Amino acid sequence: PIRPKEIKFFEYLLEYSGRGISRWMILDHVWDGDYETYESVVAVHMKHLRDKIDGGFPNKLIKTVYGFGYTIE
């Protein structure tokens, strides 16, 4: 099952579809600006989300924007 944070994360990616969003933007939106939450938490949640959304498909929907964040295409 997809967790509430993952849903909020995915909805945010969809809102900015085709544009990159930074890890800090994700922390600000998904974790409501709780900067005690570290960027590594974003990476862990992204892995879980990718496993659920992109797992088993040859074409991946979620892309990494290296040195910045993520995008969805």
Secondary structure, DSSP 8 states (H G I E B T S, - for coil): ---HHHHHHHHHHHHTTTS-EEHHHHHHHHSTT-TTS-HHHHHHHHHHHHHHHTTT-SS-SEEEETTTEEEE-
